């Protein structure tokens, strides 16, 4: 391969990694799309493309993992903030449980704030029936993971 072609193939690799189609790559580089396709079939080019994709996927996964840890720390801080409204704290606890896969898919925990009651789409936790419904909805979830939510709920009573 001539030295003149090398920069174009390198640029083609960058464009393919950026999600451009082969015709778009060919148009930008001034070559036919079949030429770009042939480049992608070259074992060296294909290996470079594969390695770059693996590297990018690893970097993205690392960044998403770091962001998830930041989000979890934020939710943890909300849970620990005694000045935060109890409804916010319970929703934070539910978000943590949900993201951890510890809440049934159909379960939707609704926070009842003082003054809220029947007819507002939330169980009335001031009645025996409402509390029984909530207990039934939470049945099967690990108790230790519900501790924070229960402490917040106790504080809201």
C-alpha positions as CSV (number, residue, x, y, z in Angstrom):
1,X,0.0,0.0,0.0
2,X,1.4,3.4,-0.9
3,X,2.1,6.0,1.8
4,X,-0.5,8.3,0.0
5,X,-3.3,5.9,0.8
6,X,-2.4,5.4,4.5
7,X,-3.8,8.7,5.8
8,X,-7.1,8.1,3.9
9,X,-7.5,4.6,5.4
10,X,-6.7,6.0,8.8
11,X,-9.4,8.7,8.3
12,X,-11.8,6.0,7.0
13,X,-11.3,4.1,10.2
14,X,-12.1,7.3,12.2
15,X,-15.2,7.9,10.2
16,X,-16.5,4.4,10.5
17,X,-15.9,4.5,14.2
18,X,-17.9,7.7,14.3
19,X,-20.9,5.8,12.8
20,X,-20.6,7.1,9.2
21,X,-21.9,4.8,6.4
22,X,-19.5,3.4,3.8
23,X,-20.9,5.7,1.1
24,X,-20.5,8.7,3.4
25,X,-16.9,7.7,4.1
26,X,-16.2,7.3,0.5
27,X,-17.7,10.6,-0.4
28,X,-15.7,12.5,2.2
29,X,-12.5,10.8,1.2
30,X,-13.1,11.1,-2.6
31,X,-13.1,7.3,-3.2
32,X,-15.8,4.9,-4.3
33,X,-17.8,3.2,-1.5
34,X,-16.6,-0.2,-2.9
35,X,-13.0,1.0,-2.1
36,X,-14.0,1.7,1.5
37,X,-15.7,-1.7,1.7
38,X,-12.5,-3.4,0.4
39,X,-10.6,-1.6,3.1
40,X,-13.0,-2.9,5.8
41,X,-12.4,-6.4,4.5
42,X,-8.6,-6.1,4.9
43,X,-7.6,-8.1,8.0
44,X,-5.3,-5.3,9.3
45,X,-8.0,-2.7,8.9
46,X,-10.7,-5.0,10.4
47,X,-8.4,-5.8,13.4
48,X,-7.8,-2.1,14.0
49,X,-11.5,-1.3,13.7
50,X,-12.3,-4.1,16.1
51,X,-9.6,-3.1,18.6
52,X,-10.8,0.6,18.5
53,X,-14.4,-0.5,19.1
54,X,-13.4,-2.7,22.0
55,X,-11.3,0.1,23.5
56,X,-14.2,2.6,23.1
57,X,-16.7,0.2,24.6
58,X,-14.4,-0.3,27.6
59,X,-14.0,3.5,28.0
60,X,-17.8,4.0,27.8
61,X,-18.5,1.3,30.2
62,X,-16.0,2.7,32.7
63,X,-17.6,6.2,32.3
64,X,-21.1,4.8,32.8
65,X,-19.9,2.9,35.9
66,X,-18.4,6.0,37.4
67,X,-21.6,8.0,36.7
68,X,-23.6,5.2,38.3
69,X,-21.5,5.3,41.4
70,X,-21.9,9.1,41.5
71,X,-25.6,8.7,41.2
72,X,-25.7,6.1,44.0
73,X,-23.6,8.4,46.2
74,X,-26.1,11.2,45.6
75,X,-29.0,9.0,46.4
76,X,-27.2,7.8,49.5
77,X,-26.7,11.4,50.6
78,X,-30.4,12.1,50.1
79,X,-31.3,9.0,52.2
80,X,-29.0,10.2,55.0
81,X,-30.2,13.9,54.9
82,X,-32.5,14.3,57.8
83,X,-33.6,17.6,56.5
84,X,-34.8,16.2,53.1
85,X,-38.6,15.8,52.9
86,X,-39.5,12.2,53.8
87,X,-41.2,11.7,50.4
88,X,-38.0,12.5,48.6
89,X,-36.0,10.2,50.8
90,X,-38.5,7.3,50.3
91,X,-38.3,7.9,46.5
92,X,-34.5,7.8,46.7
93,X,-34.7,4.5,48.6
94,X,-37.1,3.1,46.1
95,X,-34.9,4.2,43.2
96,X,-31.9,2.4,44.8
97,X,-33.9,-0.7,45.3
98,X,-35.4,-0.6,41.8
99,X,-32.0,-0.1,40.1
100,X,-30.6,-3.0,42.1
101,X,-33.4,-5.2,40.7
102,X,-34.9,-5.7,44.1
103,X,-38.4,-4.5,43.5
104,X,-40.9,-6.5,41.5
105,X,-41.6,-5.0,38.1
106,X,-45.2,-4.3,38.8
107,X,-44.6,-2.7,42.2
108,X,-44.9,1.0,42.4
109,X,-44.3,2.5,45.8
110,X,-46.2,5.7,46.3
111,X,-45.3,8.0,49.1
112,X,-48.2,9.3,51.1
113,X,-47.6,12.7,52.6
114,X,-49.6,14.2,55.4
115,X,-53.0,15.2,54.1
116,X,-52.9,12.7,51.2
117,X,-55.4,9.9,51.4
118,X,-57.8,7.7,49.6
119,X,-58.7,8.7,46.1
120,X,-55.3,10.3,45.4
121,X,-53.9,7.2,43.8
122,X,-51.9,6.2,46.9
123,X,-52.7,3.7,49.6
124,X,-53.9,5.3,52.8
125,X,-51.2,4.3,55.3
126,X,-53.2,5.7,58.1
127,X,-55.6,2.7,57.8
128,X,-55.1,-0.9,58.6
129,X,-56.1,-1.9,55.1
130,X,-53.7,0.6,53.5
131,X,-50.8,-0.6,55.7
132,X,-51.6,-4.2,54.9
133,X,-51.6,-3.5,51.2
134,X,-48.2,-1.9,51.5
135,X,-46.8,-4.8,53.5
136,X,-48.1,-7.2,50.9
137,X,-46.5,-5.2,48.1
138,X,-43.2,-5.3,49.9
139,X,-43.3,-8.9,50.8
140,X,-40.4,-10.9,49.6
141,X,-38.0,-8.0,49.4
142,X,-34.9,-8.3,51.6
143,X,-35.6,-6.5,54.9
144,X,-32.1,-5.2,55.3
145,X,-32.5,-3.3,52.0
146,X,-35.7,-1.8,53.1
147,X,-34.4,-0.5,56.4
148,X,-33.6,3.0,55.1
149,X,-37.0,3.3,53.5
150,X,-38.7,2.1,56.6
151,X,-36.8,4.5,58.9
152,X,-37.9,7.3,56.6
153,X,-41.5,6.1,56.6
154,X,-41.5,5.9,60.4
155,X,-40.2,9.5,60.5
156,X,-43.1,10.6,58.3
157,X,-45.8,9.1,60.5
